[in-house]
């Protein structure tokens, strides 16, 4: 497992989030997970 810090542009603002994932996961999947995580956090 590895922890990655990702900066996501959401609704005109930049957010930083951490993703914990398997080492072999591709960058596109990490970015997608980060975007989903930020979206869920600010949707409510």
Order of alpha helices (4+ residues) and beta strands (2+ residues): beta-beta-alpha
